[in-house]
Amino acid sequence: MAHGFIWWIVVGLVAGWAAGKIMKGGGYGVIADILLGIVGGIVGGWVVGLLGIGRGGLISGILVAILGAVILIWITRLIKKEA
């Protein structure tokens, strides 16, 4: 389990950077995007694991983490607009 957790953190670093590039606009900066990528990677990996649709491997892991990070960035921007 610890190995999988560390894997999603590393993949999340890459995903956070990519999500920051995808979600252009009034971003949070590189560090915050990377942190969101880590959380997105962990959450995305957990959700995909629960759904049983994860194929494993580096590319699919990065894609899942990017998707999770993009969704988290989008949600945080919605919350930021409301506040």
C-alpha positions as YAML, in Angstrom:
chain: A
units: angstrom
residues:
- id: 1
  name: MET
  ca: [0.00, 0.00, 0.00]
- id: 2
  name: ALA
  ca: [2.81, 2.45, 0.82]
- id: 3
  name: HIS
  ca: [4.40, 1.77, -2.57]
- id: 4
  name: GLY
  ca: [1.16, 2.70, -4.35]
- id: 5
  name: PHE
  ca: [0.80, 5.85, -2.27]
- id: 6
  name: ILE
  ca: [4.33, 6.99, -3.11]
- id: 7
  name: TRP
  ca: [3.69, 6.15, -6.78]
- id: 8
  name: TRP
  ca: [0.63, 8.42, -6.87]
- id: 9
  name: ILE
  ca: [2.57, 11.25, -5.22]
- id: 10
  name: VAL
  ca: [5.33, 11.07, -7.85]
- id: 11
  name: VAL
  ca: [2.82, 10.85, -10.67]
- id: 12
  name: GLY
  ca: [0.88, 13.68, -9.05]
- id: 13
  name: LEU
  ca: [3.92, 15.95, -9.26]
- id: 14
  name: VAL
  ca: [3.96, 15.52, -13.03]
- id: 15
  name: ALA
  ca: [0.17, 15.80, -13.19]
- id: 16
  name: GLY
  ca: [0.08, 19.00, -11.17]
- id: 17
  name: TRP
  ca: [2.52, 20.65, -13.52]
- id: 18
  name: ALA
  ca: [0.54, 19.47, -16.57]
- id: 19
  name: ALA
  ca: [-2.80, 20.47, -15.02]
- id: 20
  name: GLY
  ca: [-1.42, 23.93, -14.31]
- id: 21
  name: LYS
  ca: [-0.57, 24.24, -18.01]
- id: 22
  name: ILE
  ca: [-3.99, 22.91, -19.08]
- id: 23
  name: MET
  ca: [-5.96, 25.11, -16.68]
- id: 24
  name: LYS
  ca: [-4.58, 28.45, -17.77]
- id: 25
  name: GLY
  ca: [-5.85, 31.63, -16.21]
- id: 26
  name: GLY
  ca: [-5.54, 33.12, -12.78]
- id: 27
  name: GLY
  ca: [-3.67, 30.10, -11.48]
- id: 28
  name: TYR
  ca: [-2.25, 29.44, -8.07]
- id: 29
  name: GLY
  ca: [1.36, 29.16, -9.13]
- id: 30
  name: VAL
  ca: [3.64, 26.24, -9.71]
- id: 31
  name: ILE
  ca: [3.86, 25.05, -6.10]
- id: 32
  name: ALA
  ca: [0.10, 25.08, -5.51]
- id: 33
  name: ASP
  ca: [-0.55, 23.37, -8.85]
- id: 34
  name: ILE
  ca: [1.92, 20.64, -7.93]
- id: 35
  name: LEU
  ca: [0.27, 20.20, -4.54]
- id: 36
  name: LEU
  ca: [-3.13, 19.97, -6.24]
- id: 37
  name: GLY
  ca: [-1.59, 17.47, -8.63]
- id: 38
  name: ILE
  ca: [-0.39, 15.31, -5.76]
- id: 39
  name: VAL
  ca: [-3.83, 15.36, -4.14]
- id: 40
  name: GLY
  ca: [-5.46, 14.84, -7.55]
- id: 41
  name: GLY
  ca: [-3.16, 11.90, -8.20]
- id: 42
  name: ILE
  ca: [-3.98, 10.29, -4.89]
- id: 43
  name: VAL
  ca: [-7.72, 10.88, -5.22]
- id: 44
  name: GLY
  ca: [-7.77, 9.93, -8.90]
- id: 45
  name: GLY
  ca: [-5.84, 6.73, -8.22]
- id: 46
  name: TRP
  ca: [-8.13, 5.84, -5.35]
- id: 47
  name: VAL
  ca: [-11.30, 6.44, -7.38]
- id: 48
  name: VAL
  ca: [-10.03, 4.52, -10.41]
- id: 49
  name: GLY
  ca: [-8.98, 1.69, -8.11]
- id: 50
  name: LEU
  ca: [-12.44, 1.58, -6.55]
- id: 51
  name: LEU
  ca: [-14.07, 1.53, -9.97]
- id: 52
  name: GLY
  ca: [-11.72, -1.22, -11.10]
- id: 53
  name: ILE
  ca: [-10.93, 0.49, -14.39]
- id: 54
  name: GLY
  ca: [-7.24, 1.20, -13.76]
- id: 55
  name: ARG
  ca: [-4.92, -0.52, -16.17]
- id: 56
  name: GLY
  ca: [-1.73, 0.38, -14.35]
- id: 57
  name: GLY
  ca: [1.37, 1.69, -15.97]
- id: 58
  name: LEU
  ca: [2.97, 5.07, -16.16]
- id: 59
  name: ILE
  ca: [0.91, 6.64, -18.95]
- id: 60
  name: SER
  ca: [-2.50, 5.69, -17.56]
- id: 61
  name: GLY
  ca: [-1.36, 6.72, -14.08]
- id: 62
  name: ILE
  ca: [-0.32, 10.14, -15.31]
- id: 63
  name: LEU
  ca: [-3.58, 10.58, -17.23]
- id: 64
  name: VAL
  ca: [-5.66, 9.66, -14.18]
- id: 65
  name: ALA
  ca: [-3.64, 12.04, -12.01]
- id: 66
  name: ILE
  ca: [-3.95, 14.86, -14.57]
- id: 67
  name: LEU
  ca: [-7.70, 14.36, -14.67]
- id: 68
  name: GLY
  ca: [-7.90, 14.42, -10.86]
- id: 69
  name: ALA
  ca: [-5.72, 17.53, -10.68]
- id: 70
  name: VAL
  ca: [-7.68, 19.37, -13.37]
- id: 71
  name: ILE
  ca: [-10.92, 18.64, -11.54]
- id: 72
  name: LEU
  ca: [-9.45, 19.82, -8.22]
- id: 73
  name: ILE
  ca: [-8.10, 23.01, -9.80]
- id: 74
  name: TRP
  ca: [-11.50, 23.64, -11.39]
- id: 75
  name: ILE
  ca: [-13.30, 23.09, -8.05]
- id: 76
  name: THR
  ca: [-10.89, 25.32, -6.14]
- id: 77
  name: ARG
  ca: [-11.35, 28.07, -8.71]
- id: 78
  name: LEU
  ca: [-15.13, 27.78, -8.37]
- id: 79
  name: ILE
  ca: [-14.83, 28.06, -4.60]
- id: 80
  name: LYS
  ca: [-12.45, 31.00, -4.94]
- id: 81
  name: LYS
  ca: [-14.96, 32.84, -7.18]
- id: 82
  name: GLU
  ca: [-17.74, 32.28, -4.66]
- id: 83
  name: ALA
  ca: [-15.69, 33.66, -1.77]
...
